């Protein structure tokens, strides 16, 4: 089961907003979803070693830390970091998929932080309400980063349980 909604997870949201000031509502929702369920789309949930290898070799204009905390014992492991081992990352992703089930109730609780703290997080209230309504109607299968986030920040990562993080760098 996910972590209890408390000031610790709110702090994760605040830290991400400070680090990525151009975050939009969909970027917060993606972060919340990943912290609860791990990977967000079918391609990530059925990882191909070759696809991961290709992504790791792609040139990126971004340089980042090896990983960052997204709450609930989950981290984003950045593919362009020189110490990331491809075979180990692949196995860590597969183990994370097998281990992580998430909790819809906890996901919705975490979403409630957006409706409570939207001003503090710099989120437009109308956009937030529309996006959350869209999720409630269409589901969460196609959550993706906003165009502005993709253009300005590193989105070449995989979500891994902290339990398997050490393995990624061995």
N, C-alpha and C positions, 0 to 999 in steps of 0.2 A: 504494500500500500504506500501511497505517496506521503511526503512529509506534511505535517499539519501546517495549515496556513498561519504564519506568524511573521514577526518582524524580520526574521532571517530571509525568507523568500522575498519580501518587499525590498530588502536590501539588495538582493540579486538584481531585481528590476531597476532599482535606482542606480546601481553601479554600471549596469549596461547602458542606461540612458546617458550617464556621464561619459562613458567610454565611446559611445556611438550616438552623438547628439542628434543625428538625422533620423533616428529610429522612428518608424511609423507604427500605427496600430497593428498592422499585419506582422511586423517584426517582433512586437511584444507577444502576440498570440503564438507565433512560431516558437519563440523561446519558452513560453509556458507549456506548449504542447510537447516540445522536446524534453523538457525537464520532467514531465509526467510519463510520457510514453516512449521516449527515446527517439527513434528514427521516424520521419514524417511522411515518406512517400513509398510507393511500391518499389521503385528502383533501389532505394536505400534498404528496404526490408528484404530484398532478394539480391544481395550484393554479388557482383561479378568481380573476381580478382583482376581480370583484364581491364575492366572499366575503372576500377580504383587505381590501378597502375597508370593508366592513361591520364587520369585526373592529377595524380601526384607529379607526373612529368610536365604537365602544362605549366607554362610560364605564368607567374602571377606578379602583378605590380605591388602586391601587398606583402609585407613582412610582418609576422605576428609572433606572439608568444606560442609555445608549443601547444598549450591547451588553455581553456578557460571554464570556470565553474558556471553551470547554468541552474544549479539547485537540484535538490532531491537525489544527490549522489551521482549526478550526470555531468559530463564535461563535453565540450566541443574540442576535438583534436584537429588541429590545423594541418592540412596535407602538405603545405609548402615548408614546413619546419624541417631543417636538415637532420634532426635526430629521430624522426618518425620512421620506423621500420615497416615497410609495406606488408610483408607476410604477417607480422605481429599485429599490425593495425587491422588487417583483414580478419584475423582470428578473434580479435577483441570485439570487432563489430558483430561478427556472427554470435559470439557468446552473449553480447548485450541484447541482441534480438531474441535469443533463446530465453534469457533471464527476465526480460522486462515485459510486463503486461500493462502496467499503469492502472489508473483508477479514474473513471469518468467523473465521479463525484468530486474527487480532488482537483481534476482539471477545471471543472466549473467553479470550484471554490477559488482557485488561483485566478481565473478570469474575473472573479468579483473584485479582485484588487484593482483591475483596470477601471472598473466603474466607480470604485471608492476613491482612488488616488490619481485619477486621470489628469488633474491639474498639476500635481506634483511631478508627474511623469511627462508633462508637456504634450499630452494627447488631446486632440480636438474632440469634444464631447459628442458632437453630431456624427463625426466619422466613426468614432468608437461604437456608438449605438448601432449604426448601419452595418458595420463589419461584424459585430457580435450577432446581429439578427441574421446576416448572411450565413454565418457558421451554423446557427441553429437550424436554418432551412436546408442548407446544402451539405452540411457535415464538415469534417476536418481533413478529408483526404487530400485536398489540393492546397494546403497552407504553404505559402512560399514567402520569401522575403520581398519587400517592396523594391521597386525599380531603383529608388534613390539609395537604398541600403546596398543593393548589388553593385551599383556604380561606385560607391564610396568606401565600402568595407569588404573584408575578406569573407567570402562565403564558401571557400573551398575547405570544408571540414567534414568530419563524421562525428556523430554522437556516440559516446562510449560510457559505460558505467565506470565510476571511479574504481570499482573493484578490479577492473582489468587494465587500468591506466598504466601501471608499472610495466606490464607486458609489452605495451606499444613501443617503448624505448629500449628494450633489451636487445 
